[in-house]
Amino acid sequence: MGIRFVYFDAAGTMIAPHPSVGDVYARAGKPHGLEIDAKDLDAAFRRAWPDWIRPERGGPMSAVADADTTWRWWRGLVFQVLDDVNYLGPREEVFEACYDAFAGADAWRIYPDLMPTLDTFKARGMRMGVLSNWDHRLPPLLGRLGLAPYFDVQIVSALEGVEKPDARIFSLALERAGLDPAETMYVGDYAHLDLDPARALGIQAYLIDRAGRSSSPYAIDALTRLLDLA
C-alpha cells in the first residue's frame, strides 16, 4: 500500500513571513508614524505570542474563530506589541495596516524547496492538501501566492472548529482524502502539533527541520526528501 495523498502544514513548512513579522509590521506601520526598528518589533512579537495564544484568549486558530473574532484577537496582539515598544501614535491605523499586510502575498515568502516538491508530485498524479492551524484568511492567501491550484483539500482549523494537535482534525483530513492512514503522508514543522499526533493515528508523518536541529528519525531537511518517501 503506497502513499496516495500528501498533506502540508502552512506556516514554517510551505511559507514564512517575509523577511520577518517585525519587518512586515515596520513596513505597514511606517506611513502611520511607526518608526520602530524591525528587530525590536520582532522581539516584542516573540514576547507577546506565548501569552496571547493561551486557550483562554480565544483567537484565530481556536475552535470558535470567525472573521470578527479573528480581527479582535489580532488587534489585541498587535496592541500588546505596540505597548511593548512604547509606540504612542495612531494604533488603530497601524493595526489595520498590519492586518491587511499579512493577508497579502508580499508579506510571505515561499520556501525554495516547496515548488519543486509540489510540481514533481503533481506530475506524478499525487493528490495533495493543506492541513493548518490558521484563520479564515488562509485559503485566499494561498490563492494569491499561486499555491491553491495544487491542493485538492484545504483543512483550516478556524473553519473546521478544531485545531492541531487534536486527533479530530487529522481524522477529518483522512476522511476528506478518503484514504487510510497508511496511504496518507503529512509534513509539518512542530513535533507536538504535527508529527506526534499524526503518527499516533498511523499517518506517515514527517518533521521539516531545515536547520537540522531535530534528532527525530522522521525529521527531513528539505521538502524534496518527501519525493523519495512517498
N, C-alpha and C positions, 0 to 999 in steps of 0.2 A: 504494500500500500504506500504510494508516494504522496508527496505534497501537491495539493491541488489548489490551495488558496494561501496567499500571504497577506497578513495584516501588518501595517506600520503604525507606530506611535507618531505623533506630530512633532511637538517642540523637543529639541535635543536629539531627535532621531532623523527627521527629514529637514527641518528648518530651525533657524535660531534668530533671535533679534539681531539686527544689523546696524552698526557693528556691536552694539550692546544696548540694554534697556536705557542706561544713562544717556547714551548718545542720542537715542530717539527722543527722550524727554527734552534734552537740551535743544535739539533742532526744532522740535514742535513748539517749545515754550519761548524760544528766543524772540519771536515777534511780539510776545506779550510781556517782555521785560525779564524773562528768566535768564539770568547771566551767571548761572552756577556751572562749574566745571562738570563735565560728563562723568568723570571718575568719582566725584563727590555724590552725584545723583545715583550712580551705580551702587556705591557703598550704602547710601540711605535706603535704596530699594532692597538690598540684601538684608539689612537690619529689619525692615518692616515686614518682609514677606513671611517669615516663620510665624510671626504673631498674627498676621492677617488671614492666614489660611486655616486657623483653628476652626473646628466644626461649628462652634457657636457663632462665628462671624457670618455664616452662610456664604454665598459667593457664586461666581460664575461657573465653578466646577462642582457645585454641590447638587444634590438631588432636587432642589427647589428652584434652581436658577431659571429666570426668564429675562427678557430684554431689560425690563425696568430694574430687576434685582441686580443684574449684571452691571448696569450703569452705576447704580448706587454703591455697589461693592467696590468697583474700581475707583470711583470718586473718593471713597474713604481711604483707600490705599494710597492714591496719589496725594491726597491732602496730608497723610501722615508723612510721606516722603518730603513734601514741601515744608512741613513743620520741622523735620529733622535738619534741613539745610537752611532754616530760618528765612525762607522766602516770604516776603510781605506784600508782593504785588497782587495782580488780579488772578486769584486762584481758579475761579470758575473757568476763565478763558484758557488758562494753562491746562487745566484738566481736560476740557473739551478738545483742545488741540492734540493732547497726548492720546486720548481715547480714539479719536479719529485716525491718528497716525498709525496706531497698531492694527487698525482694520485694513490698512493699505499694504500693497506689496513692497513698497520702498522700505518699510520697517523690518523686513525679513530677508534673510539670505537662505538659499537652498544649499545644503551641504553638497560638495562636489562629487561625493560617491553615490548620491541618490539617483540622478538621471541615468547613468549607465546601468544601474540596477533595475530601475523601472523599465527602461527601454528593452533590456535583454529579456526580462520576464514577459513583457508584452509580446515580444517577438516569438517567444515560446508558447504563447497562448495561456499563460498563467493568469488566473483571476487574482485581483488584489483589492485591498480595502484599507481604511483608516480606522484606528481604534484609539481614541484620545480623550483625556481629561481636558476639556476646553469649553468655552462658552459658545453661544449660538452663532458667533461670527466666524467660526472655523470654515464651514462649507463655502461661503462666498470668498473667503481669503484664499482657499485652495484654488478656486476658480481664477482669481486674479493672478495667482502665481503660475498658472498653467498646469497645475497638478491634477485637478479634478477629473479630467478625462481618463486618467489611468485607473480610477478606482470604481469598482462595481458596488461597493458598500462603504458608507461613511457612518461610523458609530461615534457620536459625540456625547460625552457624559451629560452635559446640561440639557440636551434634547431628549435623552433617554431616561433621565431621572435616577441614574445610578452611576457611580464613578469607580475607577480602579482605586484600590485593589479588590473591590467586591467581586466575588466569583460570578455574580449575576451578569455583569457586563461582558465577561468573557463567554459565558454561556449564550448570551444574546448574539455575540459575534459568531459563534458556531452555528446557531440557528439561522442567522442571515446568510451565512455561507452555504448552509445545507450540507455540512460535512461533519465527519467525526474528528475528534481532536488530533488523532494521528495523521490526518490528511491536511492539517492546518498549521501554518507557521506564523509566528508573531515576533516582532523585534521592537524593543523599547530601550530607554536609557537609564531606567531605575530598576534595581533588583527587586525592591519591596513592592513597587507598583506594577511592574511589567513581567519580569522574568519569573519570580516565585509563584504568583497566583496563576499565571498561565500554565506553567509546568505542573502545578498541582492538579490541573484538570486534564493533563495529558497532551496539551498543545505543545508543539515543537518550538519552544520559545528561545530567543537569544538576546543577549545584552550587548547593545552597541557601546563600545568603550574605546573611542578613538585615541584617547590618551594612554591607553594600556595600563590602567591602574588596577583593574579587577583581576582577582585570582580565580574567578569562576570558570569552570570548564566550558561554560556556554557563552563566554564573552568573545566578541569579534571586534576587530579593529577597523573594519570598513563594511559598509552595507553590501558591497560587491561580494563579500565572503558568502552571503546567502545563496548566491548563484550556484555554488558548489554543494550547498547543503540541502537544496530543495530537490 
